[in-house]
Amino acid sequence: MGRALIALIVTLVLGLLGTAFGYDAMNGYSEIGSIVAVAVMGAFIIYFNENNK
């Protein structure tokens, strides 16, 4: 349960930072936040699955 909460918090924070960066630095491309969030969560899934073996 602890790893899931850490993954959730990190994904939310990086998704929000990606949205802010995309909106400000990339002239309104705020969708980059959801792309970053999906990529981070995918990385967490792969990392946690490989650690369990």
BAVO-166918 format. One line per 4 residues: number of its first residue (from 1); for each residue x, y, z of N, C-alpha, C, CB. Coordinates in nm, 2 decimals. Glycine has a CB too. Layout:
<guses>
NUM> X,Y,Z,X,Y,Z,X,Y,Z,X,Y,Z ~ ...;
</guses>
This chain:
<guses>
1> 0.08,-0.12,0.00,0.00,0.00,0.00,0.09,0.13,0.00,-0.09,0.00,0.12 ~ 0.20,0.12,0.07,0.29,0.24,0.07,0.34,0.27,-0.06,0.40,0.21,0.17 ~ 0.38,0.17,-0.14,0.44,0.20,-0.27,0.33,0.26,-0.37,0.49,0.07,-0.34 ~ 0.21,0.22,-0.35,0.10,0.27,-0.43,0.08,0.42,-0.40,-0.03,0.19,-0.41;
5> 0.08,0.46,-0.28,0.06,0.60,-0.24,0.18,0.68,-0.29,0.05,0.61,-0.09 ~ 0.30,0.63,-0.28,0.42,0.70,-0.33,0.40,0.72,-0.48,0.55,0.63,-0.30 ~ 0.36,0.62,-0.55,0.34,0.63,-0.70,0.24,0.73,-0.73,0.31,0.49,-0.76 ~ 0.13,0.73,-0.66,0.02,0.82,-0.68,0.06,0.96,-0.66,-0.10,0.79,-0.59;
9> 0.13,0.99,-0.56,0.18,1.13,-0.53,0.28,1.18,-0.63,0.24,1.14,-0.39 ~ 0.37,1.09,-0.66,0.47,1.13,-0.76,0.41,1.15,-0.90,0.58,1.02,-0.77 ~ 0.32,1.07,-0.94,0.25,1.08,-1.06,0.17,1.21,-1.07,0.16,0.96,-1.09 ~ 0.09,1.24,-0.96,0.02,1.37,-0.96,0.11,1.49,-0.97,-0.06,1.37,-0.83;
13> 0.21,1.49,-0.89,0.30,1.61,-0.89,0.37,1.63,-1.03,0.41,1.59,-0.78 ~ 0.42,1.52,-1.09,0.48,1.53,-1.22,0.38,1.56,-1.33,0.56,1.40,-1.25 ~ 0.26,1.51,-1.31,0.16,1.55,-1.41,0.12,1.70,-1.40,0.03,1.46,-1.38 ~ 0.11,1.75,-1.28,0.08,1.89,-1.27,0.20,1.98,-1.31,0.05,1.92,-1.12;
17> 0.32,1.94,-1.28,0.43,2.01,-1.33,0.44,2.01,-1.48,0.56,1.96,-1.27 ~ 0.41,1.89,-1.54,0.41,1.88,-1.69,0.30,1.97,-1.75,0.39,1.74,-1.73 ~ 0.19,1.98,-1.69,0.08,2.06,-1.74,0.12,2.21,-1.73,-0.05,2.04,-1.66 ~ 0.18,2.25,-1.62,0.23,2.39,-1.61,0.34,2.42,-1.71,0.28,2.41,-1.46;
21> 0.43,2.33,-1.72,0.54,2.35,-1.82,0.48,2.36,-1.96,0.64,2.24,-1.81 ~ 0.39,2.27,-2.00,0.34,2.27,-2.13,0.26,2.39,-2.16,0.25,2.15,-2.15 ~ 0.18,2.44,-2.06,0.10,2.56,-2.08,0.18,2.68,-2.09,0.00,2.57,-1.96 ~ 0.29,2.69,-2.01,0.37,2.81,-2.01,0.48,2.81,-2.11,0.43,2.83,-1.87;
25> 0.56,2.71,-2.12,0.68,2.71,-2.21,0.64,2.67,-2.35,0.78,2.62,-2.15 ~ 0.54,2.59,-2.37,0.51,2.54,-2.50,0.38,2.60,-2.56,0.49,2.39,-2.49 ~ 0.35,2.72,-2.52,0.24,2.80,-2.57,0.11,2.72,-2.57,0.27,2.83,-2.72 ~ 0.07,2.68,-2.45,-0.07,2.62,-2.44,-0.08,2.47,-2.46,-0.16,2.69,-2.53;
29> 0.03,2.40,-2.47,0.03,2.26,-2.49,0.02,2.19,-2.35,0.15,2.21,-2.57 ~ -0.09,2.20,-2.29,-0.11,2.15,-2.15,-0.13,2.00,-2.15,-0.22,2.22,-2.08 ~ -0.15,1.94,-2.26,-0.17,1.79,-2.27,-0.05,1.72,-2.23,-0.22,1.75,-2.40 ~ 0.07,1.78,-2.23,0.19,1.71,-2.20,0.19,1.66,-2.06,0.31,1.81,-2.22;
33> 0.11,1.72,-1.97,0.10,1.68,-1.83,0.04,1.54,-1.82,0.01,1.77,-1.75 ~ -0.06,1.51,-1.90,-0.12,1.37,-1.90,-0.03,1.27,-1.96,-0.26,1.37,-1.97 ~ 0.05,1.31,-2.06,0.15,1.22,-2.12,0.26,1.19,-2.02,0.21,1.29,-2.25 ~ 0.30,1.29,-1.95,0.41,1.27,-1.85,0.35,1.18,-1.74,0.45,1.40,-1.78;
37> 0.23,1.20,-1.69,0.17,1.12,-1.59,0.16,0.97,-1.63,0.03,1.17,-1.55 ~ 0.11,0.94,-1.75,0.10,0.81,-1.80,0.24,0.74,-1.81,0.03,0.80,-1.94 ~ 0.34,0.82,-1.86,0.47,0.76,-1.87,0.53,0.73,-1.73,0.56,0.86,-1.94 ~ 0.51,0.81,-1.63,0.57,0.79,-1.50,0.50,0.67,-1.44,0.55,0.92,-1.41;
41> 0.37,0.66,-1.45,0.30,0.54,-1.39,0.34,0.42,-1.46,0.14,0.56,-1.40 ~ 0.36,0.42,-1.59,0.41,0.30,-1.66,0.55,0.26,-1.61,0.41,0.33,-1.81 ~ 0.63,0.36,-1.59,0.76,0.33,-1.53,0.75,0.26,-1.39,0.85,0.45,-1.53 ~ 0.67,0.32,-1.31,0.65,0.26,-1.18,0.60,0.11,-1.19,0.55,0.34,-1.10;
45> 0.50,0.09,-1.28,0.45,-0.05,-1.29,0.56,-0.15,-1.33,0.34,-0.05,-1.39 ~ 0.64,-0.11,-1.43,0.75,-0.19,-1.47,0.85,-0.21,-1.36,0.82,-0.14,-1.59 ~ 0.89,-0.11,-1.29,0.99,-0.11,-1.18,0.94,-0.20,-1.07,1.02,0.03,-1.13 ~ 0.81,-0.19,-1.02,0.76,-0.27,-0.91,0.74,-0.41,-0.95,0.63,-0.21,-0.87;
49> 0.71,-0.44,-1.08,0.69,-0.58,-1.12,0.83,-0.65,-1.13,0.63,-0.59,-1.26 ~ 0.93,-0.58,-1.17,1.06,-0.64,-1.17,1.13,-0.66,-1.04,1.16,-0.56,-1.26 ~ 1.09,-0.58,-0.94,1.14,-0.59,-0.81,1.08,-0.71,-0.73,1.12,-0.47,-0.73 ~ 0.96,-0.75,-0.77,0.89,-0.86,-0.70,0.94,-1.00,-0.74,0.74,-0.85,-0.73;
53> 1.02,-1.01,-0.85,1.07,-1.14,-0.89,1.20,-1.18,-0.82,1.09,-1.13,-1.04;
</guses>
